[in-house]
Amino acid sequence: MPEKIRFTVNGDVVEMAVEHHQRLLDVLREDLALTGAKEGCGGGECGACTVLMDNEPVNACLVLAVEADGREIITIEGLARENCLDPLQEAFIEHAALQCGFCTPGMILSAKALLLRNPNPTEAEVKEALSGNLCRCTGYKSIVDAVLAAAEKQS
Amino acid sequence: MTQSLIGASVPRKDALEKVTGTARYVGDLSMPNMLHARILRSPFPHARIRSIDVSKARRLPGVKAVVTGRDFPNFIGLYLVDRNIFAVDKVRYIGDPVAGVAAVSPQVAEEALKLIEVEYEELPAVFDPFSAMAPDAPLIHENLHQYKLVPVYFPIPHTNVANHMKIRKGDVEEGFRLSDEIIEGTYHVPQMQHCQIEPHTAIAQVDATGKVTVWSSCQSPNAVRKLLAVAFDIPVGKVRVITPYVGGGFGGKAGVTLEGVLTAIAMKAGGRPVKLVYSREEVFRDTMVRQGLVAKIKTGFKKDGRLVAQQAELYWDAGAYCEYGVNIVRAAGYSSAGPYYIPYMKTDSYCIYTNNPAGGPFRGFGMGELHWALDQQMDRIAHHLSMDPVEVRLINAARDGTTTATGEVLKDIGLTKCINEAARQIGWGTPKNPLTGRGIACMVKAPAMPGNASSAAFIKINEDGSANLLITATEIGQGADTALAQIAAHELGLPVDKVTVSLPDTDYTPYEWQTVASRITYSAGNAVIAAARDARNQLITMAGEGLGIPADQLTITDGVVHAVNDPAKAIRVADLALGLNLPNGSARYGPVMGRGHFIPEGIEGLDPETGQGKKAVSHWTFGVQAAEVEVDPETGRVDVKKIAAVYDIGKVINPLLAAGQTEGGIVQGLSVALYEQLQLQRGRVMNPSFVDYKIATAADTPEMAIGFVETPLADGPYGARGFAEHTMVPTAPAIANAVYDAIGVRITDLPITPEKVLAALRSKGKGGE
């Protein structure tokens, strides 16, 4: 039986009926056409589907849609405000902190969650915060550099 | 010309889309009326199919198509056409596709798979190359002698050897007689996975005219088009392949992977588009894996460190199908001297069928595996002679005038510069802490491609003075779009942000052989130069006529064609885009449309018995990595502190991207060195997930020092050579050599796990090596 949920996605209130088995990732990608969150493994192992739920990073493939009821979700599409890029997005461009780009949305959102709770992280803290987001292209250095640069710019 | 663009750190063209989540991958595409496919796979490593009953699956509501090998008994493959789209008479590995279903939802398709009844008769199976080569081994491909193939591969009929590549350079026995010392070593490399974060995904649709359109996360749209056309016996022009951004390749999306089974299903789906997304487990097992290798190397050398002779036996565990793998085995053969000069050589490189998952290209195309053996062997020679490992490498380094394994005379080689610089960057010879070690490893790689592997490019000039660059190179993360846009902008005299690069669509973008072999900047780069110069000539011809100035006195700067000596005499590119407008109101010429192509000339076949020839490959790229590690003798843990990497890439087109490519390669190489192994038990992949198959995370990134040497390649764009794959090749042997330097034990089978280090330390304590 579908259940009605009400939650906020990138600032917009969404009301919809979802099945109990439906994952948040499917609702975002298929029902709301927010395909920025990627599915890399379906098991919470790669972090490509990371979104923010009440400012905490979650693997959207491991969250049931019903769990999002009453919560605030931010996806990569909601990070830039009124065409103004988030400092993290700017830093990722500047440092070429992406290659194929498939892990990038999840990577940026994990970094965003880190900077929200710790605006001045050390390099070790950045690496730890990103250790659940796999990237096979960059070797991570440019990503860590980008996050540190964004933190510095914000402070 | 805007000279500064070549060698400039231009930001990535795709960065804005990728940081905002608007970059589209195949998985993000959805179409009206779309069906979803799932594949039924073999549970046995080797079995005869007695019967398949799909009637119950067909009756399940929501199922729109069910196909098996009986519907499509066709073969598919790149070099040795040995693979059925769906198993016909036999299955040859755990995971071999047996049937495919299209249904209204993934769940229904999944449900339908359970209703397909297959009766198997198990057959004896082989899981390692030596058992597979035994005289009484069960044959995996009884009809090997009848398969179509490109005639540079040499299967041994009625055996499991799909290709035997031979090198006979001089008389190797004579070489051993001339040697002062001989050492032998055996090195093991397990199967691995590319682990692109994007799973293989495709959508296929067959329209009313029979035209097949495939949206695929592939590296090589033209190869997919050709292979599908051949496999399904339809004209190439009736297949259209569209490739948006690809979420990582590393060889695992080269050739064809899932497009064959999906197209077969789509042909029975009544014109509806069908989407197939591989699960992570399927990516691990059913795409292509890096082939396993056992390398036996015997090397003869002089007391002063000079190599004299090498005998190499390379046994590749190529898995159930070798359609692509035969060429890795060939490449390893002609590259078997590695980055060194060896006067006498004998190499036997065997591509061996087993009932393991099918092997295929993986970043490095055999070179990572080969150099794991060769560069540890070189290190052992240095230690055996109590010589400096750097010095021994400098003595033997390939250089101008030396010959390769195939007898090709090398020129424009900068390897010794790379060795010296990498040694300097790692602090070679400076004091170090106890349990810290430094190691060095050199590498070489050439694009392994047929002599006619070509590239083409179109450039359209738009009436706002911008340009569209049409190519079929795929953007798999390597930065091809950016580098090629730089080249086009540089030649056209336009700002780089005025150049838009197309994503491949084989109906509209011109031919590209494959986005593999680190060949795009080299080959497509040359095609783009030609196309841009063609467009430039058209602009200058028109401007010359319009301005009344000879063409050779004109140039283009920032989108304006002007007299070299007088910038005021000028016409904007925008005003010439559609033709030359004359003062009397008439017009001449027409829209500007540049075209260019490139084919590397002079690549010749090799003698089948000796492997000797004039030029086996278009060009070689050399590089060196040096590692500093710390080993904990209590836990066996190897901590990679720093990697220095120096490559001679001819010309650095974009320093930012070149460094990024190298960092990525180093960390992938480190990951392979310390963690990665596909755990196979009687052909079953035991660790098809990122939990059980660990790859490097952000926490593993070492300090990296990256440098480039620029020895121009005669036919490279601005002298550039390919180098993207090369960046992971020497990392593992450099780390292994550093571990030896730290604690005096040598790990010869990948990966270098703490267990192996501890076991080797215990064995050393008991007097073993």
Chai-1 contact restraints between the chains, C-beta under 6 A:
chainA,res_idxA,chainB,res_idxB,connection_type,confidence,min_distance_angstrom,max_distance_angstrom,comment,restraint_id
A,T35,B,D28,contact,1.0,0.0,6.0,A-B,restraint_1
A,G36,B,G21,contact,1.0,0.0,6.0,A-B,restraint_2
A,G40,B,I197,contact,1.0,0.0,6.0,A-B,restraint_3
A,C41,B,R280,contact,1.0,0.0,6.0,A-B,restraint_4
A,C41,B,F690,contact,1.0,0.0,6.0,A-B,restraint_5
A,E45,B,F690,contact,1.0,0.0,6.0,A-B,restraint_6
A,E45,B,V691,contact,1.0,0.0,6.0,A-B,restraint_7
A,C46,B,I197,contact,1.0,0.0,6.0,A-B,restraint_8
A,C46,B,F690,contact,1.0,0.0,6.0,A-B,restraint_9
A,A48,B,I197,contact,1.0,0.0,6.0,A-B,restraint_10
A,I76,B,G21,contact,1.0,0.0,6.0,A-B,restraint_11
A,E77,B,G21,contact,1.0,0.0,6.0,A-B,restraint_12
A,A80,B,T20,contact,1.0,0.0,6.0,A-B,restraint_13
A,Q89,B,V19,contact,1.0,0.0,6.0,A-B,restraint_14
A,F92,B,V19,contact,1.0,0.0,6.0,A-B,restraint_15
A,I93,B,P11,contact,1.0,0.0,6.0,A-B,restraint_16
A,I93,B,A15,contact,1.0,0.0,6.0,A-B,restraint_17
A,I93,B,V19,contact,1.0,0.0,6.0,A-B,restraint_18
A,A96,B,R12,contact,1.0,0.0,6.0,A-B,restraint_19
A,A96,B,L656,contact,1.0,0.0,6.0,A-B,restraint_20
A,A96,B,G660,contact,1.0,0.0,6.0,A-B,restraint_21
A,L98,B,K18,contact,1.0,0.0,6.0,A-B,restraint_22
A,Q99,B,G477,contact,1.0,0.0,6.0,A-B,restraint_23
A,C100,B,G247,contact,1.0,0.0,6.0,A-B,restraint_24
A,C100,B,G248,contact,1.0,0.0,6.0,A-B,restraint_25
A,C100,B,I476,contact,1.0,0.0,6.0,A-B,restraint_26
A,C100,B,G477,contact,1.0,0.0,6.0,A-B,restraint_27
A,G101,B,K18,contact,1.0,0.0,6.0,A-B,restraint_28
A,G101,B,A23,contact,1.0,0.0,6.0,A-B,restraint_29
A,F102,B,I197,contact,1.0,0.0,6.0,A-B,restraint_30
A,F102,B,E198,contact,1.0,0.0,6.0,A-B,restraint_31
A,F102,B,G247,contact,1.0,0.0,6.0,A-B,restraint_32
A,C103,B,I197,contact,1.0,0.0,6.0,A-B,restraint_33
A,T104,B,K18,contact,1.0,0.0,6.0,A-B,restraint_34
A,P105,B,G21,contact,1.0,0.0,6.0,A-B,restraint_35
A,K127,B,A698,contact,1.0,0.0,6.0,A-B,restraint_36
A,K127,B,A699,contact,1.0,0.0,6.0,A-B,restraint_37
A,L130,B,A698,contact,1.0,0.0,6.0,A-B,restraint_38
A,S131,B,T697,contact,1.0,0.0,6.0,A-B,restraint_39
A,S131,B,A698,contact,1.0,0.0,6.0,A-B,restraint_40
A,S131,B,A699,contact,1.0,0.0,6.0,A-B,restraint_41
A,R136,B,C195,contact,1.0,0.0,6.0,A-B,restraint_42
A,R136,B,Q196,contact,1.0,0.0,6.0,A-B,restraint_43
A,R136,B,I197,contact,1.0,0.0,6.0,A-B,restraint_44
A,R136,B,G248,contact,1.0,0.0,6.0,A-B,restraint_45
A,C137,B,G248,contact,1.0,0.0,6.0,A-B,restraint_46
A,C137,B,G477,contact,1.0,0.0,6.0,A-B,restraint_47
A,C137,B,G664,contact,1.0,0.0,6.0,A-B,restraint_48
A,T138,B,G664,contact,1.0,0.0,6.0,A-B,restraint_49
A,G139,B,E663,contact,1.0,0.0,6.0,A-B,restraint_50
A,G139,B,G664,contact,1.0,0.0,6.0,A-B,restraint_51
A,G139,B,I666,contact,1.0,0.0,6.0,A-B,restraint_52
A,G139,B,V667,contact,1.0,0.0,6.0,A-B,restraint_53
A,Y140,B,A698,contact,1.0,0.0,6.0,A-B,restraint_54
A,Y140,B,T701,contact,1.0,0.0,6.0,A-B,restraint_55
A,K141,B,E663,contact,1.0,0.0,6.0,A-B,restraint_56
A,K141,B,T701,contact,1.0,0.0,6.0,A-B,restraint_57
A,S142,B,G660,contact,1.0,0.0,6.0,A-B,restraint_58
